[in-house]
Amino acid sequence: MFPPSDADPAYAARWVGQFPEGPMRDESQQAVITRWATDDPTAAAGWLATLPDGKGRQDAIEALTYD
């Protein structure tokens, strides 16, 4: 079960960061960034900057900029 990112998006981001690399982590990162950016875009962008280069980060960037 996904922790409620509404209540603590930083916790949700840390939790998702523990997932193995792959589609589940990529999609979960997108969900976290989209929700977090609604309430605190500066903090969301700060977390996004910590993600390693790769498809997951690029997908999260696209999710952030699309919304």
ZIRAHU-V729108 format. One line per field, one symbol per residue. burial: b if it has 16 or more other ideal C-beta (glycine too) atoms within 10 Angstrom, else e. Layout:
burial = ???
This chain:
burial = eeeebeeebeebbeebbeeeeeeebbbbbbebbbbbbeeeeeebeebbeebeeeebbebbbebbeee
